[in-house]
């Protein structure tokens, strides 16, 4: 950690006039971390509720969610573009430019999400068969039902992600947190009523997700109309395309989307490999994914907040301050990852018991969580958190190329090799992932130290 601390010049930072001094930094980060933790916790509760319907149900949901997560990452990339551009405009004290960019983000995100939704509805059955092949008929039937409803929620999810990014870009991370918390509570309540009360199974889980996402989008855009905040978006029907501005947004969003998309395509490739191992392995891998997401969400929250800090610092011409935020947040994320990994390990067995998982699946899942707890604190923070800051400076193409190469050459290739050659079970997925984290962390550290990531101007 001492080496990292020398990667910025303290003499060039006015610590008394920082954009985000200590209290402000944590005031931004804590609500984001809480929101991400609660989202993950509610996702885990969601999975546990579905798992009580049976192994076919949780297998179907996990398979479809591997597609849904691909779409979610596309929307997250668009939100990343929104956060970076708006943060830099605000750092440059150009509020009018920021609001113009926000309106174009709304138009772009809505258009893309509608196209994806229509495509998903039209090609639902062949898409599932193409990706997952000859899975058990009961699993495929439930997967088709779940996908049919969740695809309708895409536009609402996309708009909520973009709206939340606008609030965070202005330093207000508390409001999106509140909306998300209420939405998650509604989702869990809806699951209880529809899955168990009306005996709707996976269709009930999908409907509950749809209703909660509609709620999020409506609330966030009602409040975006209010004039007192940094970013205001209203008169939605009057928005017309501004192609140069859309080009700037896409210049950030497309590489981020490709990067996120490659991750999900890689996961789909891995999921296809796991799906051949039987229902027990699919269920174990699904729950291990949820638990790994929970123990890493602290770092994700820190990274999301870091984009606002670095974006505003770059917009204000404070490059050394931007470096400081990257270093500071990496240290915070590293400490948080260590603690969260240990906490998740401690609750894994009770969670598996409450989820009603079969003994074989539970044993496989616990072994995977133990391995994750050892490897993640060593590698994860360095392979992800600095990249958030470098993207916020506009260095999205390098991140895209690095992540794509390490994903396919290490995570996917090593997993397939271990399964096909050594006949290893789902643990092969995690060995590939650990190798990916380790190599990517080294590459991003060297990129950060070089300072080349500061040479990309967005606005």
N, C-alpha and C positions, 0 to 999 in steps of 0.2 A: 504493500500500500504506500510505502514511502516514495517509491519511484513514481507512482501515479501522481502524488502530490506535487511533484516538480514539473508537471506538464503544463502549467500556466504561470504567468509572470505576475506575482502579487503586487509588484510596484506599479503596474499599469491598471490596477483595479481600485476604484474609489469605493472602499467598503462602507463608507458612511452614506453613499448615494446609490446603492445597488437597487436594481429593479425588484429583486426578491431577496431582501435580507432574511436572517434566520427565521423570524416569526412568520413573515409573509411566505417564505418558501414552504414551510410546513403547513401553513393555512391553505396553500394550493394543493399540496400533495395529499394530505390526510383525507379530505373528502373523496378524492379520486381513488385512493387505496381502499377506503371503506366501501365505496360503490362497487369496485371490482371484486372485493372479497365477498360482499353480499350477493353479487351476481353469481359468483362461482358457488357459493354456499347454496343458493336457491337452485342452481343447476344440479348440484349434487342431490338435494332433496327431491327435485324433479325426477332424476334418474332412479332414486330409491323408490319413489312412488310407482313409477312405471315397472320397475323390476318386480314388484309384488304381483303384477299381473302374470308374470311368467318369463322364462328365458327367451321365448320367441319374441315377446314384446320388447324387452330391453335390447335384444339383438337387432330388431327392426329399427328401433329408434336410433341406436348407435350407428348403424349403416347409413341411414338417411341423414343423420346429423353430420356425417363426414362430407356429404354434399352441401348441406346447409352451411357448414362452416366455411366452405370454399366461397360461397356467396357472401357470407358475413365478412370475410376478409376483403373481398372486393369493396364492400361498403365502408369498411374500416379504412381502406386505402384512400377512398375519396374523402373521408373525414380527416385523414392525415393531411391530405392536400389542403383542405379547408383550414385546419388548425395552423399549418405552417404559413400559408399566405396571409391569413388574417392576423396572426401574431406579428409577422414582419411589418405589415401595414400599421398596426397599432404601435409597434416599437418606433416606427418612423413618424408617428403622430399624424397619420393620414386616415382619419376616421371615415371620410367620404369614400375613399378608395377601398377601404375595408368593407363597407356596406355594399358597394357595387360588387365586390368579389363574392360576398356572402350570397347575394341574390343569384349570381351565376352558378354558384355551388348548388344551390337548391334546385335550379332548373336542370343542371347536369345530372345530379344524383337521382332526381325523380325520373328523368327520361331513361337512364340506364336501368334503374330498378324495375320499371314497367316492362322494358324489353326482356329482361331476365325472367320476370314473372310469367309473361305470356309464353316464352319459350319453354319454361318448366312445365306449364300446364299442357302444352301441345305435345311435348315429347317425354312425358312422365314415365310411362311404362318402358319404352325402348331404352331410355337413359338408365333406369335402374337395372335392367337386364344386361346392358352393355358393360356397366361398371362392376356389378357384383356377380354376374354369370348365374350358374346353377346353384343358387342357395335353396334351402328348404322351402317348400311351397307356403307353409304357414308364416315363415318370416317374410317372404316376398309379399304376401297379401297384406300383412300389417304395414310393411314398408311403403307400399303404394298408397295406403290410406293416410298414413302420417305425412307423406310428402305432399299429397294433394292439398291439404289444408295449410301446411306451413309455408308453401310457396306463395300463398296469397298474402302472407305477412311481410314479404320482402320490401315493398315500397315504404311501409310504415317504419320498418327497422332502419332503412337507409336514411329516411328523413330525420329520425330521432338521432342517429349517429352524427349526422351533419349538424343538427341543431345543438347537440351537446358540445360539439367541437367549437361552435361559435361562442358559447358561454365560457368554456375553458380558455379560449384564446384571450378573452378579456380578463382572465384571472378569477372568474366566478365558477369554481368547481362544486360549490355546495348545492346549487339548484339542480343540476343534472343528477347529483347523488340522490336528492330527495325524490325526484320523479322516478328514478330507477328503483329505489327501495319500495315505493308504493306499488310500482308495476310488478315487482317480483312477488310481493305479498299477494297481490291479486292473482298472479299466475299460479302460485301454490294453492290458494283457496279454490281457484277454478279447477285445478287438477283434482282436488279432494272431492269436489261436487260432481264433476263430469266423469272422472275415472271410476270412483267408488259409488257415488250416489246414483248416477245414471248408467253405470256399468258400460261406459263407452270405450274403455281401453285406450289404445294409442290415439284414436280419433279424438277422445276427450282431452288428452295431453296437447294435441295439436291445436284444438280450438282455444284452449286456455292460453297458449302462446300467442295465437293470433289476436285475441281480445286485449291482452296485456300490451302488445306492440302498438295496436291502434291507440290505446290510452296514452302511451308515451309520446307518440308523434303529435297527437292533438294538443296535449298539454304544453309541450316544448315550443310549438309554433304559436300558440296563443300568447305565451310570454315573450316570444321574440318580437312581438309587435310593440311592446312597451318602450317608450322613448328614453328612459333614464339609463339604460345599459350601454355598454361600449359598442355592441353590434346590434343593429335593428334591421329586421326583415319584415316587411309588410307589403300589402297590395300585390299578392302573389300572382294574380291573374294578369298583371301588367308587365311581368318580367319577360323580356325579349332577349334572344341570344346575343351576347357580345363575344364574338369569336376570338379576338386577341386575348381577352381575359380568360375565356374558357381554355384557350391554348395554354396559358400559364398554369391554370388549375390542373389540366391534364398532364402537363410536363412534370408535375409533382405526383399526381394521383396515379398515372399509368405505370411508371416504374414501381411505385409502392404496391399497386395492385398486382403487377406481374410477380413481384417478390412474394406477396402474401398468397397469390394464387399458386405459385410453384410449391409453396409449403403445403397447401391443401391438396394439390395434385399428387405430391409425394406421399401425403398421408393416405390418399385414396389408393395409391399403388400398394402401400403397406397394408391398408385395410383389406384389399383384395387378397393379399397373401395370407393375412390372419383369418379371413373368412373361410379358407380351405381347411383350417385346423379344427373346425367343429364349433358347436354352439357354446360350449364351456369356455373355450379360448376367446371367442368373440366377446362374451359377457365379461370375462376377466379383463381383457384389454380395454373395454368400454369404461369400466369402473376405474381402472388405473389411469386412463386419460383424464377422467374427472378429477381424481385426487391430485394428479400432477398439475393440472390447471389451477387447482386451489392453492397448492404450495408455491406456485410461481406468480400468483396474481399480485402479490405485493410489488414485485419487481416490475410487472407490467404497468401497474398504477403509477409507479415512480417514473417510468419511461414516458407515459402519456403526459404527465405534468412537466417533465423535462422539455418536451417539445415546445410548450408555451414559453418557458423561461429562455431557452436558446433562441427561439424565433423572435421574441421581443428584443433580446440583447443584440442579435444580428441586425435587426431592423434599425436599432438605435446606434449601430456602429461600434458596439462594445464587444469586440472579439475575445479579449482575454476574460471578460466576465462570462461569456458563453462557455469558454473552456472550463472555468471554475464550476459552473453549474453541472457540466458533464461529470467532472471528477467527484463533486460533492454527492450527486445523485447516485453514481455508481457505488460509492461507499455505503450510502443509505440502503440501496437495493441489496447489496451483498449481505449486510447485517439482517435485513428483513427476510431474505431468502433462507438463511440459515435457521432463523427462529421458526419460520413457517413450515419448513421441511420437517423439523423435529416435532412440531405440534401435529401436523398431518399424520406422521408416522404413529404418534400416540393414539390417535382416534381411528386409525384404519380398521382395526379388528371390530370395534363396536359398530362402525359404519357398515362393514360387510355383513355383520349379524342383523342389523336393523334393515338392511336392504333385502334380506332373505335370500342371499346368494347361495347357490349350491356349494357343497364343500370343496369340490374340485376347482371351481372358478375362484372361490375365496382364497384358497391356498396359492394359486398362481398369481392372483392380484397382490397378495401381501408380499410375495417374493419380489415382484416388480417395484413396489413402493419402497422396500428396503434399499434396492439398488439405486433408485432415484434419489433417496435421502442422502446417500453417500456421494453421488456424482454431481448433483445439481448445485450445491453450495460452492463446489470447486470451479465450475465452468460457466454457469448460466449467466450471471450478472455481467461478466466481461463480454459475452457473446451477443448480448441484447441491448443493455441499457445505453452504452456509448453510441450505438447505432441510432437510437431515437434522437439523440442530440445532433448527430451529424446529418440526419435526414432533415431536421428542422432548419439547418443552414442551407438546405438545397442539395445536399450530396446524396441524392436518391439513386442514381444510376450505379454508383459503386456498391452501395448496399444491396441493390437488386442482383447484380452480377455475383457478388460474393456469396450471398445467401442461396442463390439458385445453384451455383456450382457445388457448394458444400452439401446442400440438401440431396442432390441427385448422386453425387459421387461418394458420399459417406453414408448419410442416413438411409437412403433407399437401397443403394447398391450393396452396402454391407449387410443390411437386414436380409435382402433376398439371398445373398451368398450364404449367410449363416443358416438360413432355413433350407435352401436347396442342397447345399453341400454337407452341412453338419446336422441337418434335420432338427434344428433347434426350434423350440416353441416360441411363444410371443415375447419372451425375453430378448430375442434377437432384435426386435423393434427398438428397444431401449439402448442396446449396445451401439447400434447405428446412430441413435440420437446423441448419445454421449460423445461419440467421436466427432459428430457435426458441431456440437457446442464448443468443444475444445479447440478445433482448428479455426472456427469462425471467430472465437474470442481473440486468438493471436492476431489474425488478419485485421480485425477492427482496432485492436490496440495499436498496431503499427500505423494504420491509417490515421488514427487520432493524433499520434505523436508527430507525424509528418506535417500536419497542419494543412494538407491539401484540401481537406473537407470544407475549409473556410473560403474557397475560391469560387463558389457557385452562388451568384446573385439571383434572387427570385423576384424581388420587387425593387 
